[in-house]
Amino acid sequence: MSAASLKQQPRLPALFLAAALAFAGVLAARAQGAATVTAGPPDLSAFPTVRLLVDVRDANGGFVSNLQPENFAILEDGQESLLAEVNETRPGAQIVVAINPSQSFVIRDGQGISRYEYAVQALAVWAAAQAGSPTDRLSLVTPQGALASHTTDPATWLAALNAYLPDTSALVPGLDPFGAALTLVSDPTPDPGMGRAILLITPAISNEAAAAIESLAERALASNTRVHVWLIDSPALFESANALALRGLAQQTGGEFFVFSGLEPIPDLYALFEPGRRAYELTYRSRLTTPGTHSLSVRVVSPQASAASEARLFELALQPPNPIFVSLPAQVVREIPAGERIAFENLRPTQQALEILVEFPDTIQRAIVRTTLYVNGEAVAENLAPPFEYFTLDLTAFVTTDPVNLIVEAEDELGLVGRSNETRLNITVLQPANDFFAMLRRNLGLILAVSIITAGGVLALVLVLAGRWQPRRLSESTRPRPATDDPVTQPIRLTTDTTTPAPPPPRLAPLARLVERLTAPRLRWPQRTAPAPQPLAYLVRIGEDGEPLGDGVFSVVHREVTFGSDPAQVNLPLEDPAVEPIHARLWRAEDGQYRFADNNSVAGTWLNYQPVAAEGSSVEHGDLLHVARIGFRFTLSNPGKTRRPNVTPLNGTDGDT
């Protein structure tokens, strides 16, 4: 605005002029106050380690450098926390250049260069140097709107500036571009800790615009935005009330105020924006252990600046850790291996490996210090050092089929303790097979000893019965023989009998004498019994929930098993009103596969919860068999491949089941 045009305007009322001067004085007083400390939102992603960006300004609005950890204090809910690290960093800035043109821009000097062209040249030099600072986000706002918005490419921003042709017809413009720039600069920054700055290039503004500066300044302060003002106009207007209002705007927000008539040297834009690009990154360990709303402030004590930031409220959604079991087996089967002696200590396996995963529902990752495994409510294993995810369950105490309830507990470094849901693990103990030959192998030594003793006894009996051996009594063997019985001392008798003695009876052969002495009616020879057949499979009784019941295990030793309620007609009788006399049968086909079929029952026969086929359905290891409402789990003695599970969606669709 020229001096002539200013003379043509009506003189400002004295009241408005006094108010403008008072507002400018208030802004100047605020700007010349104490140092300021501004803390950004805390980064809780590595909680309890917290990262925080802090901006420290001296009383003149300049960035305070070279502060050390001893210059800072962190206050959480009024309690001081230990500061771990301080780093001075350059996170960049969100910069908006707002151009508010008027006729004063086109006034040229002796070289024919206008005031606006000088400003554009300075902006072009700065934009070219910005190629080395890709962290900044650049925007350009004019009365026509935003020509560039948050671009990281200085060349794109400069191209938009060079393509802009300002409309300089306005004599006394308002502050519409500045209002649009405030909205744009208040957008969330892509990186935490980034500064915000506006460069307002404007002539002297209208009275209405000057009256609105106070509210605009409050918006800038709320978004922590520094406003730098370049007043391009005639020197006669540099000390006007409206110019003072613009000066107060820059001082209150920590910016710089520069007047340009075409002769003054233009400030270095790099130095102008550099304080807004810098901040301190503080790292500290939080002492908070409860969820909810907490306050955070930073206090700085140094020769250059002594101040504290306003308390910033933030939400901490702490939750206990959530441990869960991973790949828990459906059941653990214990049995005595073939060839081992039948005893509880020979049941295998003796251990079961368990794995857990610890999740954090609040998404805040932290260290685990303890995990504990509970079996039926009793702690059986505990990890106090890494790895915390693995347990070894001792199975030697489980000698009968019985489900157990597992719970795992985890404690994190904050002292928060979480427990998993109760999980059931089925431990099935199979009874040993009634195998005669296996019994012989296990007791071979004893059987040999008994056989040798028995054979010796039989031989002695045969010798006695055959007359080859007449054992004497123990008393006779130890009694001394009398002299009259000694053949040496016996007197010789003379016989006068001349008659011929009768011949002795014929001597029988030893075998004939044995047959004569052993009478058949008294003989009872032991009869050899055939060994019991080895079970081919087992039928484990289960409940409605698929868990084993305590009714024992039925061994499948024949090629065919019949189910029914009539014990006289079936070999596996079942007591249930829905079971018919001969309800179903299970048999082993010629190819070695088992098949399961229904006998035209009313209640039906089921395999894996599906009705069996009329000709019989193929049964594999681990399948579930139901005769009416009575269920069994089919287990082969020597299982091969297990049937792959067939998952059928509940709604008949491919969605989640």
Order of alpha helices (4+ residues) and beta strands (2+ residues): alpha-alpha-beta-beta-beta-beta-beta-beta-alpha-beta-beta-alpha-alpha-beta-alpha-alpha-beta-alpha-beta-alpha-beta-beta-beta-beta-beta-beta-beta-beta-beta-beta-beta-beta-beta-alpha-alpha-alpha-alpha-beta-beta-beta-beta-beta-beta-beta-beta-beta-beta-beta
